[in-house]
Amino acid sequence: MGFYEDYAARTPKSAAAAKRAQAVIPGGVGSAIQFWPPYPIYVDDSRGAYIWDLDGNKYIDYSMCYAAMVAGHANPVINEAIKEQTERGILYGMPGESATDLALEIQRRYPVIDMIRFTQSGVEATMYAVRLARAATGNMGILKVEGAYHGANDMLLVSTAVPSDVAAGPAWMPSSVVESAGIPDGAWQHTYVVQFNDLESLEYQLKKHEGDIACFILEPCMTNGGVIPPDTGYLEKVRELTKRYGVLLIFDEVKVGCRIAAGGACEKYGIEPDLVTLAKAIGGGTPLGAFGGKRELMNMITPLGPAVHFGTYNANPLTTAAGLACLRKVLTKDTYRKMDRLGNKYAAGLKEIIERLGLPACVTHEGPLGGIQFVPEIPHTYRQANKGNKKMWN
């Protein structure tokens, strides 16, 4: 029996659930990334590192919702915080103290963040951070990394997953490839692309568009399409170049924030960006995002300044209570030490399997992040990783 035949034999209830869902939900999923052929498993229950599908099959969850569930499924500490908050209300439309408490906890972890605003997702956090950078500088240009995903907003959904057969330009000056129908030209024409771990590419674009660039947004450790850590000295030089050209530096820590260290990439790599975006881990599994940074920038946000930031569900008491419980009670110093040990053990195990089987693959990881790259040598850029064996990956 082949893989797909075995899969279908084990998951008939997921097949039926997919057919039922697809009649009313596009693809039968809430996000395109949740779909895979012939159909995804539909989850019935979850605990800790495990999930169970509708057919009762038990799985180890190595993804944990891309870090949103880093505290584990159905974590009892977070569940209790949510339960206690529901008894006092789940949405006020007015401020509550748990948002301030969470802001202070994040500030303790991220000394670079003088002030912070909460959103409902990482998509919004990056969108508002870029808007703020544009408002502060008066420039409209955005620099981003090829292969990096910063949310599905029009100005950033550019060159996130460039197909191998698309003319993407030379490595030192990648083309801006729009990745969705329905995006007007004006939304992305000021979005320019560089290679990760490539300072020549960065400086070329900074020079070419000098006086037009508001910000450089990047994941300090790339996660889209496989984990790619920064080369030694790369982030330090990025910080130096952005300061030299008067460009604001935004660390997108939606996936790595409060995950690769208590203070995320800022702590791990010792770099001070101008703005930081956060989500996933800070919400304890609830829909919560944030952006924050230097006081003079954050004071430009409404009602203090001209850069608009709205949202009915922003900083709602349910998500901030869950986030506070996650950061204060679950993601402790001991937890980070344990996650690093597990990450190292996982990476070592994958390497041993690859070597034993002679697979044309390698392992990239950074603390608890990591996985297999189906290329023979460690990739340093998205283009190198994108040469991987897609059939084997699938």
N, C-alpha and C positions, 0 to 999 in steps of 0.2 A: 504494500500500500504506500502511495506517495505522500508527501507532506500535506498537500491540499486535501487529499482524500481522507487522510487521518484527521486533519483539522475539522472537516465537515462532519465526520462520524462522531467526534467528541462534543460538537457544539451545535446540535440541532435547535436548541431553544434560542441561542443567539441568532441563528439563521432566521428563525421565525420572528424574533424581535426586530431584526434589521429590516425585514420585509414590511413589517407593520409600521416601523418608524419612517421608512423611506417614502411612504405614502403621504406623510404630512410634514416631514422635515427633510430639507435638501440633503441627500446622501445618508439620511438617517442619523446624522451626528451634529453636535453643537458647534464643532470647529473642524475644518478640513483635515487637520493633523490627526484627528481621532479616527479617521477612516483608513482601512487597508483592505485589499481584495483577499478573498471574495466578500468578506464582511468582517467587521470587528467583533470581538467578544463584548457582550453586554454584562455589566457588573451587577451582581446581586448583593454583595457584602464585602466589607474590608476591615482589616485589623492589623495595626502595626505595619509590617513590611509585606503583607499578603492581601490578595484579593481573590474572591470567588465569583465565577460567572454563573449564569442562570442554570447551567447544567451541573453545577456543583464542583467543577474543576477548580483546583487551587493553584495559584500562581505566585511566585515571588515578583514583586513590583520593583524593577530596577530603575524605573523612571521617576516614580513618585511625583507625577504631574509636573515634571521639569523643575522641581525644587519647591513647588507650592506645598507639598506634603512632606517636607523634610523632617517634620516632627513625628511623622508616622500617621497612618490612617486611624481614624477614630481615637485619637489620643485622649485618654481620660481627663487629663489636666485641662486641655483646651475645651473638651466637651462640657466640663463642669463650669468653666468660665462663661461659655455661651449660654448654658442653661440658667445660670444665675442672672445673666443680663436680660434674657427673654422675660423674666419675671418683672423686670423694671421697664421693659419696652425695647423695641428693636430699631426704632427710627423716630427721631424727635423733630428734625428740621431746625434744630437749635443746637448750640454747642454743649458738649458734656466734658467732664474732666478726664475721662479715659483717653481721649485724643491727646490732651496735654501730657499725660503720663507716658503715653507711647512715644510722643515726640521727644520727650526728655530721655527716654531709654535709648532711642535711636541716636540722639545727639551724644549720649555717653559713649556709644560704640563708634560713632563717626564724629570726632571733634571738628572735622572740616565743615560739618553742617551747623551753621549758626541758626537757621530757621528752616522750617519744613511745612509743606502742605500735603494733605492726603488726597488720593484719588481712588477710583474703584478698580484700576487695573494698571498693568505696566504700559499698555498702549497709550493710555491717557497721560501717564507720568512722563514718557518720552516726548509726547506731543506738546505738553505744557512747558517742559524744560527747554525745548527748541524755541517755542514761541517767546519765552522769557529771554533767551539769549538774543534773539532777533530784536526784541524790544530794547534790550540794554545796549546793544551795539549800533543799532540802526542799520545793520547789514542783513541781507536776506539769504546769503549763501550758507550751505550746510555741507560739511565734510563727513562722510561715513565710510566704513570699511566694506570692501566687497565680501559678500557671503555672510555679513552680519545682519541679524534681524532685530529691529527695534520697535516692533509693533506694526499693525496693518494700517497706519495712517498714510494719507496720500504722499506726503513729502518724504517719508522714510521707507516706503515699500519699493525700494530701488536696489537692484543688484543684491538681493538677499539669497537667491538660490539660482545663480546663472547656469542654465544648461550648457553642457559641454559643446553642443553644436551651434551655440550663439556667438557671433563675433563680439567679444567683450573688450576689445582694445588691448594694447600692450600692458604689461604688468606695471610699468611705471606711470601709466595714465589710463586706468580702466574706464570703459564706457559706462554711462548711466543707463541701466537696463530696467525699464518699468515692468512690474511683475503682476499687474492686474488690469483687466478691462475697466473702463469707467473712470480712469484718473486723467484729469485734464492736463495738458502740457504745462500750463503755468504752475501747477502744483509741484512739479519735480525738476523743472529746468534750472533751479538754483541748487540742486543736490548733486554734489560731486563725489567721486569714489576714489579711494586709495586701497592699497594692499595692506593687510595686517603684517606686522613685523618687517615692514619695508619703509625705511626712513627716506629713501630716495623718492619714492612715490609720494609720500606726505609732503616733503619740502617742495617738490615740483608743483603740486596743486596749490600749496600755500602761496608760492610765488606767482603762479599763473593767475590766481584769483585774489591777489592781495587787495585789501580794501573792500572786498565783497563778502568775505567769510565771517559769519557770526559765531559759529561753533564747530568743533570737531567732536562728534559723538561716537564712542566706541565702547565695546565690552573689553575691559582690561584683560580678561581671559575669554577668548572666543568659545561659544558653546553651540552655535548653529551649525549643523552638519558635522558635528564632532568637536570634541574639546581640543583647542589649540592654545597652549599657554604662551605668554609673551616671552620673547627672547630676552636674555640678560641685557639690561641697559635700555631696552626699547622704550618702556614707559617713561623713564627719566628723560630721554631725548624728546619724546612726544610732548612732555610738559614744558621743556625748554623751548621747543620750536613754536608751540602755540602761544606762549608768552611773548616770544620775539615778534610774532606777526600780529599780536593783539587779538587773538582768537580765543574764545572761551572753550574750556575743556569740560566735556560732560562724560562722566563715567556712567554707562548704563549697567547698573548692577541688579537688574530685575531678576536674573537667574543666579548670580553669584553672591549677591548681597546677603550678609548675615549667614553665609553658607560656607564659603571657603575659609572664613575666619569670623570671629565675633563682629569685627568691624569691616567685614568683606574685603574687597580688593584694595581699598584705601589703606587698611591696616596691613594686609599681607604684603603689598608691594611698596608701601611707604610713600605713596604719591598723594598730592593734594589737588584734586580737580576743583573747578569752580562750581560745578553742580553735580549732583548724584541723583540717579533715578533708582527706585527700589520697588519691589512687589514680592509676590510669591511667599518666600519664607517669612516675611514680616507680618503676614496675615494669618499664620497658623492654619492655612487651608481655606480661609475665607477670601472673598474678592476685595483685596486691599492693595493699593499702590501708593507711591509717594515720590515727591521730588523736593530736593532741598539743597542748600548751599550757602554761599556768602550772604551776609545780611544786606549789603547794599544792593544785591541782585533781588533777593526775596522781597525787599521793601517796594519793589516795583509792581508787585501783584495787587490786584484789586482786593480790598477797598483803599489800599495805601497808594497805589500807583496805577499806571495805564494798562498793564498787561492783565487781561481777563482770565480768571480761573473760577469756574462755576461747577456745581454738581450737587443734586439733591441728596445723593447717597454718600457724599464725601464725609469722611471721618465719622461715619455712623457708629453708634455705641456697640453694636453687635460685633463688627469687624475689629474695632480698636480693642475691645475686651479680649477677643481671641488672640489678636496680635500681641497684646501685652502679656498674656499668659504664656504664649509661645516663647517670646524673647526672654522673659524674666525667669520662668520656671522650667522650661524644657530645654532651650538652647543655652545651656550653661557651659562653663569652661570644661567641665568633665565631658560633656556631650561632644564638644568640638574635638577633644583629644580622641574620643572613641570613634568619631566619624573619620578622622584622619587615619587611625589605625585600620579601620575597615576599608577605607579607600585604597590604602597601600596594599592591603591583603588582596583585595579584589583585582587591582592592576597586576600584581605579581602572579596571581592565579591565571589571569587571561594570557599573560606573556608565556607562562609555562605551557599552556594548552597550544598556543600558536606555534611555539618552538617544537613541541612534541609531534604535532600534526604537519609541520612544515608549511603552514599557511602563508600566502603572500600578504601579510598583514602586520600591523604593529599596534601598540597601545599608547594612547595619550591620556594623561590625567593630571589633575591639580587638586590635591587634597581629596575630598569626597567626590569630586567630579571625575568622569572618565569613561572610557570605552574603547571599542575596537575601531581602528581605521584600516580599511582594506586597501592600503598601499604598503609597499615593502619597507619604506623608510619614514621616520617621523615627519609629518608635514608641519611647515611653519606658516603657510598661507592657505587661504581657502582654495586657490587654484591647485595647489599640490594635493590637498585632501580630495578635491573634486575629481581627480583622476582615478579614484578608487574603483574597485570592481562593484558596480551597482547591482548586478545580479546576485553576487554573493551577499551584499548588504541586505537586499530584500529577503 
